[in-house]
Amino acid sequence: KAQLDEELAVLGGSLNTSSGSAWASSLTGNFDRLFAILSDVVLHPAFRDSELVKLKKQTLSALDAQKDDPDAISDNVVSVVNFGKDYPYGEVVTDSTVSRVGVSDLRRYYQTYWKPNICYMAFVGDITTAHARELVKRYLSTWKPGVVPERKYPVPSKPSSVLVTVVDRPAAVQTNIHVTDPVVLKPGNPENFPVSVMNHILGGGPASWLFQDLREKHAFTYGAYSSISNDPLVGSFSASASVRTPVTDSAIARFLYELRRIGTEKVDQLVLDSAKNEIYGNFALALENPGLIARFALD
């Protein structure tokens, strides 16, 4: 890793990996050398035990700090409530799960799932298709395809009635409120667009109904927001805020009021147009970021 960092610094580039992707960026003149490094990382990961030991220590330290962090506790509870503790999205990282991970697990995962036949590659920048194709052939032609197992998971069912989950922390000076629900909304579904506009009006920013109600009108919180995610399996909706403890009940009442309102009250045309214009503007700004353009292309 130290050698990689040094080479990247010389090139003025950056490189990142995750469990399912690899990404690199540099000046156009240095890109061929950078792509060679990226390809080497993809094809020949070292998975050194010394690096894993260091990473596990960092992760365990972060987990220890999160045990008293209301936001982390709330996020874990929301995941388990929405998806169930035995569903992949509902699993909570713990000290024991981190401690059990070994180098053999990393290698097995890489050998099972990192295959070119389930991979897409996007290039964004001053580069031709012919140049991109030549780089891939030169540096990735030895990457062998293979059979990748497909996992099947049942879609978590929506709750049949309102479920209230409480984590009692007497020393807390605030209450973290989450109103949440699993949502089946897959990428490519045309409903993503009206849903996005709806969420922007409900809780997408300072002009949204939740923010104006809970912060500007009632001063219960510094901010109240909502979000909705699409996912190939199952996503989720969440409306949340951290409020002063004495107004917890009143804040919940306002959340429920605004959630009912968005489902029953016709949105004013000016409000609708304003939300759409803001989404247009954010999209136009996003087009200035090559990484986001690549993300759009991959999606």
Stockholm file with secondary structure:
# STOCKHOLM 1.0

chainA/1-299         KAQLDEELAVLGGSLNTSSGSAWASSLTGNFDRLFAILSDVVLHPAFRDSELVKLKKQTLSALDAQKDDPDAISDNVVSVVNFGKDYPYGEVVTDSTVSRVGVSDLRRYYQTYWKPNICYMAFVGDITTAHARELVKRYLSTWKPGVVPERKYPVPSKPSSVLVTVVDRPAAVQTNIHVTDPVVLKPGNPENFPVSVMNHILGGGPASWLFQDLREKHAFTYGAYSSISNDPLVGSFSASASVRTPVTDSAIARFLYELRRIGTEKVDQLVLDSAKNEIYGNFALALENPGLIARFALD
#=GR chainA/1-299 SS CHHHHHHHHHHTCEEEECSSCEEEECCGGGHHHHHHHHHHHHHCCCCCHHHHHHHHHHHHHHHHHHTTCHHHHHHHHHHHHHHCTTSGGGCCCCHHHHHTCCHHHHHHHHHHHCCGGGCCCCCCSSCCHHHHHHHHHHHHTTCCCCCCCCCCCCCCCCCSSCCCCCCCCTTCSEEEEEEEEEECCCTTCTTHHHHHHHHHHHHSSTTSHHHIIIIIITCCEEEEEEEECCCSSCEEEEEEEEEEGGGHHHHHHHHHHHHHHHHHSCCCHHHHHHHHHHHHHHHHHHTTCHHHHHHHHHC
#=GC SS_cons         CHHHHHHHHHHTCEEEECSSCEEEECCGGGHHHHHHHHHHHHHCCCCCHHHHHHHHHHHHHHHHHHTTCHHHHHHHHHHHHHHCTTSGGGCCCCHHHHHTCCHHHHHHHHHHHCCGGGCCCCCCSSCCHHHHHHHHHHHHTTCCCCCCCCCCCCCCCCCSSCCCCCCCCTTCSEEEEEEEEEECCCTTCTTHHHHHHHHHHHHSSTTSHHHIIIIIITCCEEEEEEEECCCSSCEEEEEEEEEEGGGHHHHHHHHHHHHHHHHHSCCCHHHHHHHHHHHHHHHHHHTTCHHHHHHHHHC
//
